[in-house]
């Protein structure tokens, strides 16, 4: 059932993918690849080339870096820009289901995967990545998985990877701080009685 829900999500996502033109938020990272000096901050690397690392005061260049090889191979087509974020959103749904199965059981996982895969708002923001939020969601669930694994296994490397993942989320977009503060409040409410 979870795979069927994700397949349905991808089916409708691919139908929507070529329907409308680009919006500024979903392609801001492409301009920074071609003109890194137009970004808020950039650096020089091997061979005198420039690379952006901050597009705006609250938006890092993580998406630009991830898309650099895709743009080099396929150029800025609607399929090259939107397919990776649609697949990343499907991976987010899959990882969320896996995460919930591990901490809450199959019922919670099935309900959540079904709701996410059929949520119109999640679908639209996944296809067009207005925001951009797809990487933020993916990094959030990866970080949560790593935190739970660290809690169960007590391996310091897992805690480091979780912190690194959350750091990438913050670099990707400063609004990831909302996700982190929400998790901190939830942790205080749920775990504080056991800590005290």
N, C-alpha and C positions, 0 to 999 in steps of 0.2 A: 504493500500500500504506500509506504513512503516514496519508493522509487516511482510509482505510478503518479503520485502527486507532483514530484519533481519533473517527470516527463511532461505532464500537463503544463506546468509552469514554463518549461523550455519551449514547448509547442506554441503557446500563446505569445511568449516573448519573441520568438523568431517571426511570428506573423506580424507583430507590432514594429519590429526593428526597422524596416525601411519606410514606414508610413509617413513620418514627418522629417523635416530638415533639422539641422543642428541648432542647438541653443548654446549660448555663450558658456554657461557653466560646464557643459559636457565636453567642450573642446578647448578650454582655456589652456590645458596642459600641452596641446599640440603647438600652439604659437611659441611657447617657451622652448620647445625643442629646436625650432627653426631659428628663433631669435632670443637666445638666453640673456642677452644684455637688456631686453625689455622686462625681464623678471625683476622682482624686488631685490633679489640677491642671487649671485652666481659666483662660480669659481673657475679658475684656469686649471686644466689638467693636461696630461701628456700631449705633446705635439702642439701646444698653444691653443687647444680647443677650449671652449667655454661650456659650462653646464649649469643650469639653474638649480638652486636648492630651496628657494622660497619664491612662490609666485605672487603672493600677497602677504600682508602681515599675519594672517591667520591660516594661510593655505600653503603647505609645502609642495615640493616637486616630486613626491613619491610616485604619483601616477605618471608623471612625465618620464621618470626613469624606467618604470615598468613598461611603458608603451614605446620607448625608443626603438627596440628591435622590431616591434610590430609595425610601426610607422615606416621603418627602413625597408621592410619587406613588402608591405602592401599599400603604403601611402594612407592618407587620411580619408578612406572611404567609410561609408555608413556601416558597412559590415565589420571593418577593421576596428572602428571606434566602439561599436556597441556590443559585438559578440563577446569580447573578453569580460566586460562587466556583467553581462547576462550570465555567463558561465560562473563568474565569481559569486553572483547572487545565488545560483543553484547550489554551489558548494557551501555557501553560508547556510542554506536551508538544510542540506545534508548533515553538516557538522552540528547544527543546532539540534537536529533530531538525535544524532548519536550522543551528544552531550546530555540531553534530557533523559535518554534511555539509561545512561550510566548513573545519573543522580536521582531520577524519579520514576523510572520504569517505562514500559512500552506504551502505556496509555497516554501519559503526558507527551511522549515523543510523537506518537501518531497524531494526536490532536494538534500539537504545535506545528508539525510539518504540514499537515493538511491546511491549517489556517494561513500559514505563511505562503504556501504555494498558490493559494487561491485569493490572497489579499490583493485587491486591485491597486492600492497605493504602493505596496511593496513591488508589485509587478512593474508599474509605470516607472518608479524611481530606479528599478534595476535595469530596465531597458535603456532609459535615457540618461541615467545617472545625474539628474539635476541635483545639485547640492555641492559637490559630489559626495555621496554617502556609501556607495557599494563597498569600497575598500574599508571604510570605517566599520561597517557591520561585520565584514569578514575578519578583520583584525580583532574586533571585540570578542567574537566567539572563539577564535584561536587562543586569545589570551585567557579567557575563562577556562577553556579545556586545560591549558597548561597550569593554571592556578590549582584546579582540582587535582590534577595529576601530582603536582608538587605536594599538596596537602596530604595525599594518600601515600606517596612514596618518599617524601622528605629529601629529594635529591636537589641540591642547590642549583644545578644547571637548569632545572625546570623553572625555578623561580626567576632566574636570570632571563630565560627565554620569554617568560610571561612579561616581565618588565620591559624587555626589548620590544616585544610585540605591541604593548601599550604605548611605548615611546614612538614607534612607527605610526600608530594611530594618531597620536598628538601631532607628530610632524605632518602627517597627511592633512589633518585639519584640526585646528585648535578647539573646535567645538566637541571633539572627542572628550574633552574635559567634562562635559555633561554626562557621558557614559561612565567615566571613572568616578565622578561624584555620586552618581546614582548607585553604583556598586558599593561605594564606601558607606553610604547611608544604610543600604540593605545589610551590609556586613555588621554594622553597629547594632542595628535592630535585631538581627538574627543571632549573631555570635556574642554580643556583649554579655548576656547573662551567663554564658559558659566560660567567658574569660574572667569575669569578676569573682 
